[in-house]
């Protein structure tokens, strides 16, 4: 299990501040965070092929949600997708 570097009181305070926002504001915050993370990956991999980008974005954002065999099948399928842009 990963050790936390945030104090419990800080986590509680952050959660209260976040939950005080409307659902729409929280959704927009999440969308903004996703787009920022995706932009950082794309900037870091500016010379990568669209296939490499698809695989990397999937692995970094969703790879931890699947067991190894399923993750490998999805990654193989992403490599087979032709003509899509990341």
Beta strands, then each sheet from edge to edge (+ up, - down):
end
